[in-house]
Amino acid sequence: MLGEWPPGARLPLHALAHRYATSSPSARQALLQLAAEGLVDAEAAHGFRASAATADDFLDLMKTLGWLAIIGVRESIANGDGHWEAGVLAAQRAFTQCLQGTGKLDRDENITASVASLRGDNAALHTMLSALVTPPA
């Protein structure tokens, strides 16, 4: 899911078990469950391989992540306290200052270029989120 292994790459069972501090049988069971969901490919007597994702799979994943973000924000707003709200406001202020090039950030051209890129990314994210929550006409 994170792109750590390219499509078709062999998934090393023992290395995965070590990485996630579990036993090889538990890692195998997890990989079998992922294979049942189509997230990895299981090959009889050959182990497991990273599955290839299609463009439709990627779009489905992005749509799901968008919905989860919306649900998370709604839940946060409903359950957030004053401390949470202060953190949100502080983050919003820092983000606004970054976009406006105020503070220490405007002294570094590389960071300024990154901010310009971030503006485009942020606009694209808002367009995507708006599309996800706007009911079809």
C-alpha positions as CSV (number, residue, x, y, z in Angstrom):
1,M,0.0,0.0,0.0
2,L,2.9,2.3,0.6
3,G,4.8,1.4,-2.5
4,E,7.7,-0.1,-0.6
5,W,7.7,-3.1,-2.9
6,P,7.2,-2.8,-6.7
7,P,4.4,-4.8,-8.3
8,G,5.4,-8.4,-8.6
9,A,8.2,-8.2,-6.0
10,R,8.6,-11.2,-3.7
11,L,7.4,-10.4,-0.1
12,P,10.0,-12.0,2.3
13,L,8.0,-13.8,4.9
14,H,10.8,-14.0,7.6
15,A,11.9,-10.4,7.1
16,L,8.2,-9.2,7.4
17,A,7.8,-11.3,10.6
18,H,11.0,-9.8,12.0
19,R,10.0,-6.2,11.0
20,Y,6.6,-6.5,12.7
21,A,7.9,-8.4,15.7
22,T,5.7,-11.5,15.1
23,S,6.2,-15.1,14.2
24,S,6.4,-16.5,10.7
25,P,3.1,-18.3,11.0
26,S,1.4,-15.1,12.1
27,A,3.0,-13.2,9.2
28,R,1.9,-15.9,6.8
29,Q,-1.7,-15.7,8.1
30,A,-1.7,-11.9,7.7
31,L,-0.4,-12.3,4.1
32,L,-3.1,-14.9,3.4
33,Q,-5.8,-12.4,4.6
34,L,-4.3,-9.7,2.5
35,A,-4.3,-12.1,-0.5
36,A,-8.0,-12.8,0.2
37,E,-8.6,-9.1,-0.1
38,G,-6.6,-8.8,-3.3
39,L,-3.8,-6.7,-1.7
40,V,-1.1,-9.2,-2.3
41,D,-0.7,-12.2,-4.7
42,A,-0.3,-15.7,-3.2
43,E,1.5,-18.2,-5.3
44,A,1.2,-21.9,-4.3
45,A,4.6,-23.1,-3.1
46,H,6.2,-19.8,-4.1
47,G,5.1,-17.4,-1.3
48,F,3.7,-14.0,-1.8
49,R,4.2,-11.1,-4.2
50,A,3.2,-7.4,-4.2
51,S,0.1,-6.9,-6.3
52,A,-0.1,-4.5,-9.1
53,A,-2.7,-1.7,-8.6
54,T,-4.7,-0.4,-11.5
55,A,-5.6,3.2,-12.0
56,D,-9.2,2.4,-10.8
57,D,-7.7,0.8,-7.7
58,F,-5.8,4.0,-7.0
59,L,-8.8,6.2,-7.6
60,D,-10.9,4.1,-5.3
61,L,-8.2,4.3,-2.6
62,M,-8.0,8.1,-3.0
63,K,-11.8,8.4,-2.7
64,T,-11.8,6.2,0.4
65,L,-9.0,8.3,2.0
66,G,-11.0,11.4,1.2
67,W,-14.1,10.1,2.9
68,L,-12.1,8.9,5.9
69,A,-10.5,12.4,6.2
70,I,-14.0,14.0,6.1
71,I,-15.3,11.6,8.8
72,G,-12.2,12.2,10.9
73,V,-12.6,16.0,10.7
74,R,-16.3,15.8,11.6
75,E,-15.6,13.5,14.6
76,S,-12.8,15.8,15.7
77,I,-15.0,18.8,15.5
78,A,-17.8,17.0,17.4
79,N,-15.5,15.7,20.1
80,G,-12.7,18.3,20.2
81,D,-12.1,20.4,23.3
82,G,-10.6,23.8,23.8
83,H,-7.1,22.4,23.7
84,W,-7.8,20.7,20.4
85,E,-9.3,23.8,18.9
86,A,-6.3,25.9,20.0
87,G,-4.0,23.4,18.2
88,V,-6.1,23.7,15.1
89,L,-6.0,27.5,15.2
90,A,-2.2,27.4,15.7
91,A,-1.7,25.1,12.8
92,Q,-3.9,27.2,10.6
93,R,-2.0,30.4,11.5
94,A,1.4,28.7,10.8
95,F,0.1,27.4,7.5
96,T,-1.3,30.9,6.5
97,Q,2.1,32.5,7.4
98,C,3.9,29.9,5.4
99,L,1.7,30.6,2.4
100,Q,2.1,34.3,2.7
101,G,5.9,34.1,3.0
102,T,6.0,35.7,6.4
103,G,8.4,34.9,9.2
104,K,11.6,33.1,8.7
105,L,10.5,31.1,5.7
106,D,10.8,33.9,3.2
107,R,14.6,33.9,3.8
108,D,15.2,30.6,2.1
109,E,14.5,30.3,-1.6
110,N,14.2,26.6,-1.5
111,I,11.5,26.7,1.1
112,T,9.7,29.5,-0.8
113,A,9.7,27.3,-3.9
114,S,8.3,24.5,-1.8
115,V,5.6,26.8,-0.6
116,A,4.6,27.7,-4.1
117,S,4.3,24.0,-4.9
118,L,2.3,23.5,-1.7
119,R,-0.2,26.2,-2.9
120,G,-1.0,24.1,-6.0
121,D,-1.2,20.9,-4.0
122,N,-3.5,22.5,-1.4
123,A,-5.8,23.9,-4.1
124,A,-5.9,20.4,-5.7
125,L,-6.7,18.8,-2.4
126,H,-9.6,21.3,-1.7
127,T,-11.0,20.7,-5.2
128,M,-10.9,16.9,-4.6
129,L,-12.5,17.2,-1.2
130,S,-15.2,19.5,-2.5
131,A,-15.9,17.0,-5.3
132,L,-16.2,14.2,-2.8
133,V,-18.8,16.0,-0.6
134,T,-20.8,17.8,-3.3
135,P,-23.8,15.7,-4.3
136,P,-24.1,15.0,-8.0
137,A,-26.5,17.3,-9.9
